[in-house]
Amino acid sequence: MDLDTDELLSSLTPREENQAIKSFQNTVAVACPACGEPFDDLVVCKQNPTSLDLTKQLDLCVGVDDGQAFIFTHGQ
C-alpha cells in the first residue's frame, strides 16, 4: 500500500487526538487505499505500541507510513 498521507488527511474531518492516537472521520467517502471501498474512520497511531478499545465490531485495513500505523475502519 502506498499512502499519500498529506492528501488523505486533508480530505478527512479531525475527530480526536491524544498522546497515543489521532482519529479522523471520512465524511466525503474517500476510498480506502488497501481495499478500495469507502472507510468510516482513520486512526493514526502516534505511539508504539498503542492499544485500541473498540466499542463495536469493525473490519480493519492497515497501512504504515513513516513508521506510523494508519488503521482504516469499516463498519459491519
C-alpha positions as CSV (number, residue, x, y, z in Angstrom):
1,M,0.0,0.0,0.0
2,D,1.4,3.4,-1.0
3,L,-0.1,6.1,1.2
4,D,-0.2,9.7,0.3
5,T,-0.9,10.8,3.9
6,D,-0.9,14.5,3.3
7,E,-3.6,14.3,0.6
8,L,-5.5,11.8,2.5
9,L,-5.6,13.7,5.8
10,S,-6.6,16.9,4.0
11,S,-9.8,15.2,2.9
12,L,-10.9,14.0,6.3
13,T,-12.5,15.6,9.3
14,P,-10.4,15.6,12.5
15,R,-12.3,14.0,15.5
16,E,-10.0,13.2,18.4
17,E,-6.3,13.5,19.4
18,N,-4.5,12.3,22.5
19,Q,-1.0,11.1,23.3
20,A,-1.5,7.7,21.6
21,I,-3.7,8.4,18.6
22,K,-5.3,10.9,16.2
23,S,-8.6,10.0,14.6
24,F,-10.4,11.3,11.6
25,Q,-13.9,10.8,10.2
26,N,-14.4,10.1,6.4
27,T,-17.3,12.4,5.7
28,V,-16.7,12.6,1.9
29,A,-16.5,8.8,1.1
30,V,-12.7,8.7,0.3
31,A,-11.7,5.2,-0.8
32,C,-9.6,3.0,1.4
33,P,-6.0,2.7,-0.1
34,A,-6.0,-1.0,0.9
35,C,-9.4,-2.3,-0.3
36,G,-10.8,0.5,-2.5
37,E,-14.0,0.7,-0.5
38,P,-15.0,3.9,1.3
39,F,-14.0,3.7,5.0
40,D,-15.7,5.2,8.1
41,D,-12.8,6.4,10.2
42,L,-9.0,6.6,10.1
43,V,-6.9,6.1,13.3
44,V,-3.3,7.2,13.2
45,C,-1.2,5.6,15.9
46,K,1.3,8.0,17.4
47,Q,2.9,5.7,20.0
48,N,4.4,2.2,19.6
49,P,2.8,0.1,21.0
50,T,-0.7,1.5,21.1
51,S,-3.8,-0.2,22.4
52,L,-7.2,0.5,20.9
53,D,-10.5,-0.1,22.8
54,L,-13.1,-0.9,20.1
55,T,-16.7,-0.4,21.1
56,K,-18.1,-2.3,18.1
57,Q,-17.0,-5.0,15.7
58,L,-15.2,-3.5,12.7
59,D,-13.4,-4.6,9.6
60,L,-9.9,-3.0,9.6
61,C,-7.4,-2.2,6.8
62,V,-3.9,-1.1,7.9
63,G,-1.1,0.8,6.3
64,V,2.2,2.2,7.6
65,D,3.8,5.5,6.6
66,D,6.9,6.9,8.1
67,G,6.8,4.4,11.0
68,Q,3.2,5.2,11.9
69,A,0.3,2.8,11.6
70,F,-2.8,4.0,9.7
71,I,-5.9,2.0,10.6
72,F,-8.9,2.3,8.3
73,T,-12.2,1.2,9.9
74,H,-15.1,-0.3,8.0
75,G,-18.5,-0.7,9.8
76,Q,-20.2,-4.1,9.6
